[in-house]
């Protein structure tokens, strides 16, 4: 007989405060202690509007400043439209900044605000500079701030339920994940029946965190396409790593948009489908040993993301980490390299810190010095054969070997650099707990 799974009850704010806690501690959880917090919004990406409504609906928090966010002004009646980004930077009452833009101006200003002690909530967008994302990860070593990636799908109740099915082993050992999207040509490309690579990358970035969250920390990327960067009919990306099930992401052109995630296990196969853009999803599972009746939910993810940010601010280690946005963007850029080189790309993830930067810089300098020292030795040998005076030869020897000696002494600074943050544990495959 097939096992049955009951529907997840509607979520309340208490659920947001306790869902991330271990089961043994859930009964002792208390509502998150809130204090008045002022937010600022930089950029006008419409995806953050549910979060803005959630902030302004609470008596303890308000969005007080906007910059280049005219379309979102209606969600924040108390907010002031700032004429310059410097006005937001100089406002000492603002404690957290929502970054919903891909412009270099906004990203650089956000980095400066983080260095000044303001927390950031960043919506991952195609076109954001990955270098700035890396730089922001270094700020937390010096400033007690929260860097929080906004991934709306993580908080959807049906995604939470699907994650619980996986953690409880209800689907059995997971064999693969498959996410299929159909996209319509961009509005500015109506004369072409094809997709562009940038349009596909935007969709991939929106989905990749869900695949990593439910699958694993993927590091192998293989991408195949039908068409060119400016005229794509379909694109398929396969993700893999040593200790997680393989995941396949596919996008193709169609007259209507659709979205479906399939997770196939030994006991049952779960299918999550719908339209993530408006948070309308349907979940069902069917298999020989487990079945889940079809459930549909439309979720306003704003309150859940706000509660998740507040929990992360209070050092709840179960909340999304900043490295999630780094890994998602690295995987997106790896698809370009895979297409260009026509092979699988392997990514090596390393926690970014002052220590890792020191190692990278010293390695580059050391390689240059070795080459210059080799050329210097040749010059000294030629000078000796030419019969140069002893004083000149002594100066040449010092000039050739002194820089290398100084460089070797500088390696002692390595132990003075700050230690890197603990690396994230390797991805683990979902398994049957029975």
C-alpha positions as CSV (number, residue, x, y, z in Angstrom):
1,X,0.0,0.0,0.0
2,X,1.3,3.4,-0.8
3,X,2.2,5.8,2.0
4,X,0.1,9.0,2.2
5,X,1.4,12.5,3.0
6,X,-0.8,15.1,4.5
7,X,-0.9,18.7,3.2
8,X,1.2,21.3,4.9
9,X,-1.0,23.7,6.9
10,X,-1.0,27.4,6.1
11,X,2.1,29.1,7.4
12,X,2.1,31.8,10.1
13,X,4.8,34.1,11.4
14,X,5.5,31.5,14.1
15,X,6.2,29.0,11.4
16,X,8.8,31.3,9.9
17,X,10.4,31.6,13.3
18,X,10.6,27.9,13.9
19,X,10.7,26.1,10.6
20,X,14.5,26.4,10.3
21,X,15.2,25.0,13.8
22,X,16.0,21.4,14.5
23,X,12.9,19.4,15.4
24,X,14.1,18.8,19.0
25,X,14.3,22.6,19.5
26,X,11.2,23.7,17.6
27,X,9.0,23.6,20.7
28,X,11.3,26.0,22.6
29,X,11.4,28.6,19.8
30,X,10.2,32.1,20.4
31,X,9.0,34.7,18.0
32,X,11.9,36.7,16.6
33,X,12.6,39.8,18.8
34,X,12.0,42.7,16.5
35,X,13.1,46.3,16.8
36,X,12.4,49.2,14.6
37,X,14.6,48.9,11.4
38,X,14.7,51.3,8.5
39,X,15.3,49.9,5.0
40,X,16.3,51.6,1.8
41,X,15.7,50.3,-1.7
42,X,18.2,50.7,-4.5
43,X,16.9,49.8,-7.9
44,X,13.5,48.9,-9.4
45,X,13.4,45.2,-10.1
46,X,9.7,44.2,-9.7
47,X,10.7,40.9,-8.0
48,X,11.3,42.6,-4.6
49,X,7.8,44.2,-4.4
50,X,6.4,41.3,-2.2
51,X,9.2,42.0,0.3
52,X,8.5,45.7,0.3
53,X,4.9,45.1,1.0
54,X,5.8,42.8,3.9
55,X,8.2,45.4,5.4
56,X,5.7,48.2,5.2
57,X,2.9,46.1,6.6
58,X,4.7,45.6,9.9
59,X,4.7,48.3,12.6
60,X,8.4,47.6,13.5
61,X,9.9,48.2,10.1
62,X,9.7,50.7,7.3
63,X,11.2,51.5,3.9
64,X,12.3,55.1,4.3
65,X,14.4,55.8,1.2
66,X,14.2,54.9,-2.5
67,X,16.7,55.4,-5.3
68,X,15.8,54.8,-8.9
69,X,12.7,52.8,-7.8
70,X,9.8,54.7,-9.2
71,X,7.8,51.6,-10.1
72,X,8.0,50.4,-6.5
73,X,7.1,53.7,-4.8
74,X,3.5,52.6,-4.4
75,X,4.6,49.8,-2.1
76,X,6.3,52.2,0.3
77,X,4.1,55.2,1.0
78,X,6.4,56.5,3.7
79,X,9.6,56.3,1.6
80,X,11.4,59.4,0.3
81,X,12.6,59.4,-3.2
82,X,16.3,60.3,-2.9
83,X,17.8,62.4,-5.8
84,X,21.2,60.8,-5.4
85,X,22.7,57.6,-4.0
86,X,24.9,59.7,-1.7
87,X,21.8,60.8,0.2
88,X,21.1,57.1,1.1
89,X,24.7,56.5,2.1
90,X,24.7,59.5,4.4
91,X,21.4,58.6,6.2
92,X,22.5,57.1,9.5
93,X,19.0,55.9,10.4
94,X,19.1,53.3,7.6
95,X,20.2,49.9,8.9
96,X,19.5,47.6,5.9
97,X,19.6,48.2,2.2
98,X,17.7,46.2,-0.5
99,X,19.7,45.9,-3.7
100,X,17.4,45.3,-6.7
101,X,19.6,46.6,-9.5
102,X,22.4,45.3,-11.7
103,X,24.0,48.7,-12.4
104,X,27.6,49.2,-11.4
105,X,26.7,52.5,-9.6
106,X,24.3,50.8,-7.3
107,X,26.6,47.8,-6.6
108,X,29.6,49.9,-5.8
109,X,27.5,52.1,-3.5
110,X,26.1,49.0,-1.8
111,X,29.6,47.8,-1.1
112,X,30.5,51.2,0.5
113,X,27.3,51.0,2.6
114,X,28.3,47.5,3.7
115,X,31.7,48.8,4.7
116,X,29.9,51.5,6.7
117,X,28.0,48.9,8.7
118,X,24.7,48.6,6.8
119,X,23.3,45.1,6.1
120,X,22.4,44.2,2.6
121,X,19.5,42.1,1.0
122,X,20.6,41.4,-2.6
123,X,18.3,40.1,-5.3
124,X,20.5,38.1,-7.7
125,X,20.2,39.5,-11.2
126,X,21.8,38.8,-14.5
127,X,24.4,41.5,-15.2
128,X,25.6,42.0,-11.6
129,X,29.4,42.2,-11.4
130,X,30.7,39.0,-9.8
131,X,33.8,40.8,-8.6
132,X,31.6,43.1,-6.4
133,X,29.8,40.0,-5.0
134,X,33.2,38.6,-4.0
135,X,34.3,41.9,-2.5
136,X,31.2,42.0,-0.4
137,X,32.0,38.6,1.1
138,X,35.3,40.1,2.5
139,X,33.4,42.9,4.2
140,X,31.9,40.6,6.8
141,X,35.3,39.8,8.1
142,X,35.6,43.4,9.4
143,X,32.0,44.5,9.9
144,X,29.2,42.8,11.9
145,X,26.7,43.0,9.1
146,X,24.3,40.6,7.4
147,X,24.6,39.8,3.7
148,X,21.4,38.1,2.6
149,X,20.6,36.7,-0.8
150,X,16.9,37.0,-1.8
151,X,15.8,33.6,-3.2
152,X,11.9,33.8,-3.2
153,X,11.4,30.1,-4.3
154,X,13.2,28.8,-1.2
155,X,10.4,30.1,1.0
156,X,7.4,28.8,-1.0
157,X,5.3,26.4,1.2
158,X,5.3,23.7,-1.5
159,X,9.1,24.0,-1.8
160,X,9.4,23.7,2.0
161,X,7.1,20.6,1.8
162,X,9.2,19.1,-1.0
163,X,12.4,19.7,0.9
164,X,10.8,17.9,3.9
165,X,9.9,14.9,1.7
166,X,13.5,14.7,0.6
167,X,14.9,15.0,4.1
168,X,12.5,12.4,5.4
169,X,13.4,10.0,2.6
170,X,9.8,9.7,1.4
171,X,11.0,9.6,-2.3
172,X,13.8,7.1,-1.6
173,X,17.3,7.5,-3.0
174,X,17.1,10.4,-5.5
175,X,18.3,9.5,-9.0
176,X,18.1,12.8,-10.7
177,X,16.6,16.3,-10.8
178,X,15.1,17.7,-14.0
179,X,13.9,21.3,-14.4
180,X,12.3,22.2,-17.7
181,X,11.3,25.8,-18.8
182,X,9.7,27.1,-21.9
183,X,10.3,30.8,-22.6
184,X,8.8,33.2,-25.1
185,X,11.0,35.5,-27.1
186,X,11.9,38.8,-25.3
187,X,9.5,41.7,-25.8
188,X,12.2,43.7,-27.6
189,X,12.8,40.8,-30.0
190,X,9.3,40.2,-31.4
191,X,10.5,39.8,-34.9
192,X,12.7,36.8,-34.0
193,X,11.1,33.4,-33.0
194,X,14.2,32.6,-30.9
195,X,15.6,33.3,-27.5
196,X,18.9,35.1,-26.6
197,X,21.6,33.7,-24.3
198,X,21.1,36.6,-21.9
199,X,17.4,35.8,-21.6
200,X,18.2,32.2,-20.9
201,X,20.8,33.1,-18.3
202,X,18.3,35.3,-16.4
203,X,16.0,32.2,-16.2
204,X,18.9,29.9,-15.2
205,X,20.0,32.3,-12.4
206,X,16.4,32.3,-11.0
207,X,16.3,28.5,-10.9
208,X,19.9,27.5,-10.0
209,X,19.5,28.1,-6.2
210,X,16.5,25.8,-6.1
211,X,18.5,23.0,-7.8
212,X,21.4,23.5,-5.4
213,X,19.2,23.7,-2.4
214,X,17.3,20.4,-3.2
215,X,20.2,18.6,-5.0
216,X,23.7,19.5,-3.9
217,X,26.6,21.9,-4.3
218,X,27.2,21.2,-8.0
219,X,30.7,21.8,-9.4
220,X,30.6,20.2,-12.9
221,X,28.8,22.1,-15.7
222,X,28.1,20.8,-19.2
223,X,26.1,23.0,-21.5
224,X,24.7,22.3,-25.0
225,X,22.7,24.6,-27.2
226,X,20.7,24.6,-30.4
227,X,21.3,27.8,-32.3
228,X,23.6,30.8,-31.5
229,X,23.8,33.3,-28.6
230,X,21.4,35.6,-30.4
231,X,19.1,32.9,-31.8
232,X,18.6,30.0,-29.4
233,X,16.0,27.4,-29.9
234,X,17.0,25.4,-26.8
235,X,19.7,25.1,-24.2
236,X,20.5,22.3,-21.8
237,X,22.8,22.4,-18.8
238,X,23.8,19.3,-16.9
239,X,25.1,19.8,-13.3
240,X,26.9,17.1,-11.3
241,X,29.2,16.6,-8.3
242,X,30.6,13.6,-6.5
243,X,28.0,13.3,-3.7
244,X,24.7,14.5,-5.2
245,X,22.3,13.3,-7.8
246,X,22.7,14.8,-11.3
247,X,20.6,17.7,-12.2
248,X,19.5,18.8,-15.7
249,X,18.2,22.3,-16.6
250,X,16.6,22.8,-20.0
251,X,15.1,25.9,-21.6
252,X,13.4,26.1,-25.0
253,X,11.4,28.6,-27.0
254,X,7.6,28.3,-27.1
255,X,4.5,30.4,-27.4
256,X,3.7,30.2,-23.7
257,X,5.9,30.1,-20.7
258,X,5.9,27.0,-18.4
259,X,8.0,25.7,-15.6
260,X,8.3,22.2,-14.1
261,X,10.7,20.5,-11.7
262,X,10.8,16.7,-11.5
263,X,12.7,14.9,-8.7
264,X,12.9,11.1,-9.4
265,X,13.5,8.8,-6.4
266,X,13.5,5.0,-6.0
267,X,10.2,5.1,-4.1
268,X,8.4,7.9,-5.9
269,X,8.7,10.9,-8.3
270,X,7.7,14.4,-7.2
271,X,6.7,17.0,-9.7
272,X,6.6,20.7,-8.9
273,X,5.1,22.9,-11.6
274,X,3.5,26.3,-12.2
275,X,4.6,29.8,-12.5
276,X,7.3,30.9,-10.0
277,X,7.0,34.6,-11.2
278,X,3.6,34.9,-9.4
279,X,4.4,32.2,-6.7
280,X,1.7,29.9,-8.0
281,X,2.9,26.3,-7.8
282,X,1.5,22.8,-7.8
283,X,3.1,19.7,-6.1
284,X,2.3,16.1,-6.5
285,X,4.1,12.8,-6.1
286,X,3.3,9.4,-7.5
287,X,5.2,6.1,-7.2
288,X,4.9,2.4,-6.1
289,X,5.7,3.1,-2.5
290,X,4.6,6.7,-1.8
291,X,2.1,9.1,-3.3
292,X,1.1,12.7,-2.5
293,X,-2.2,14.1,-3.7
294,X,-2.0,17.2,-5.9
295,X,-1.7,20.4,-4.0
296,X,-1.7,24.0,-5.3
297,X,-0.6,27.1,-3.4
298,X,-0.2,30.7,-4.2
299,X,2.2,32.3,-1.7
300,X,3.2,35.8,-1.0
301,X,6.8,35.1,-0.1
302,X,7.5,38.6,1.3
303,X,6.8,37.9,5.0
304,X,8.8,34.6,4.8
305,X,11.9,36.3,3.3
306,X,11.7,39.1,5.8
307,X,11.5,36.6,8.7
308,X,14.4,34.7,7.2
309,X,16.5,37.9,7.0
310,X,15.8,38.8,10.6
311,X,16.7,35.2,11.6
312,X,20.0,35.5,9.6
313,X,20.7,38.8,11.3
314,X,20.3,37.0,14.7
315,X,23.0,34.5,13.5
316,X,20.6,31.7,12.6
317,X,23.0,29.4,10.7
318,X,20.2,27.6,8.9
319,X,19.3,30.6,6.8
320,X,20.6,31.2,3.2
321,X,24.2,32.1,3.1
322,X,25.9,34.7,1.0
323,X,27.9,32.0,-0.7
324,X,24.7,30.9,-2.4
325,X,24.6,33.9,-4.6
326,X,28.3,33.5,-5.4
327,X,27.9,29.8,-6.4
328,X,24.8,30.6,-8.4
329,X,26.6,33.2,-10.5
330,X,29.7,31.1,-10.9
331,X,27.5,28.3,-12.3
332,X,25.8,30.7,-14.6
333,X,29.1,32.0,-16.0
334,X,30.4,28.5,-16.3
335,X,27.7,27.8,-18.9
336,X,29.3,30.4,-21.2
337,X,32.7,28.8,-20.7
338,X,31.3,25.3,-21.4
339,X,29.7,26.5,-24.7
340,X,32.9,28.3,-25.7
341,X,35.3,25.4,-25.0
342,X,32.8,22.7,-25.9
343,X,33.6,20.6,-22.8
344,X,32.6,20.1,-19.1
345,X,33.8,22.9,-16.8
346,X,34.9,22.0,-13.3
347,X,34.5,24.7,-10.6
348,X,36.7,24.8,-7.5
349,X,34.9,26.6,-4.7
350,X,37.1,28.3,-2.1
351,X,35.9,30.6,0.6
352,X,37.0,34.2,-0.2
353,X,39.0,35.9,2.5
354,X,42.0,38.1,3.1
355,X,44.0,35.0,3.5
356,X,43.0,33.5,0.1
357,X,43.6,36.9,-1.6
358,X,47.1,37.0,0.0
359,X,47.9,33.5,-1.3
360,X,46.7,34.4,-4.8
361,X,48.7,37.7,-5.0
362,X,51.8,36.1,-3.6
363,X,51.6,33.2,-6.1
364,X,51.3,35.7,-9.0
365,X,54.2,37.8,-7.7
366,X,56.4,34.7,-7.1
367,X,55.9,33.5,-10.7
368,X,57.0,36.8,-12.1
369,X,60.0,37.0,-9.8
370,X,61.2,33.5,-10.8
371,X,61.1,34.5,-14.5
372,X,62.9,37.8,-13.8
373,X,65.5,36.1,-11.7
374,X,66.2,33.7,-14.5
375,X,66.7,36.6,-16.9
376,X,68.9,38.3,-14.3
377,X,71.1,35.2,-13.9
378,X,71.7,35.2,-17.7
379,X,72.7,38.9,-17.5
380,X,75.1,38.2,-14.7
381,X,76.7,35.3,-16.6
382,X,77.0,37.5,-19.7
383,X,78.5,40.3,-17.7
384,X,81.1,38.0,-16.1
385,X,82.1,36.8,-19.5
386,X,82.4,40.4,-20.7
387,X,84.9,41.1,-17.9
388,X,82.9,43.8,-16.0
389,X,84.6,45.3,-12.9
390,X,84.0,43.4,-9.6
391,X,82.0,46.3,-8.2
392,X,79.6,46.2,-11.1
393,X,79.3,42.4,-10.8
394,X,78.5,42.7,-7.1
395,X,75.7,45.3,-7.8
396,X,74.3,43.0,-10.5
397,X,74.2,40.0,-8.1
398,X,72.4,42.0,-5.4
399,X,69.9,43.5,-7.9
400,X,69.1,40.0,-9.3
401,X,68.8,38.0,-6.0
402,X,67.7,40.6,-3.5
403,X,64.1,40.9,-4.7
404,X,63.7,37.1,-4.6
405,X,65.2,37.0,-1.1
406,X,62.8,39.7,0.1
407,X,59.9,37.9,-1.4
408,X,60.7,34.7,0.4
409,X,60.9,36.7,3.7
410,X,57.5,38.2,3.0
411,X,56.0,34.7,3.1
412,X,56.2,35.0,6.9
413,X,53.2,37.4,6.6
414,X,51.1,34.4,5.5
415,X,50.7,33.3,9.1
416,X,49.6,36.8,10.1
417,X,46.7,36.9,7.5
418,X,43.3,36.2,8.9
419,X,42.2,32.5,8.7
420,X,39.7,31.7,6.0
421,X,36.1,31.0,7.0
422,X,35.3,27.3,7.5
423,X,34.5,25.7,4.1
424,X,31.0,24.5,3.5
425,X,30.7,20.7,3.9
426,X,30.6,18.8,0.7
427,X,27.3,18.2,-0.9
428,X,25.5,15.1,0.2
429,X,23.0,13.1,-1.8
430,X,19.4,12.8,-0.6
431,X,18.8,9.3,0.7
432,X,16.2,7.1,2.2
433,X,16.2,7.5,5.9
434,X,14.4,4.1,6.4
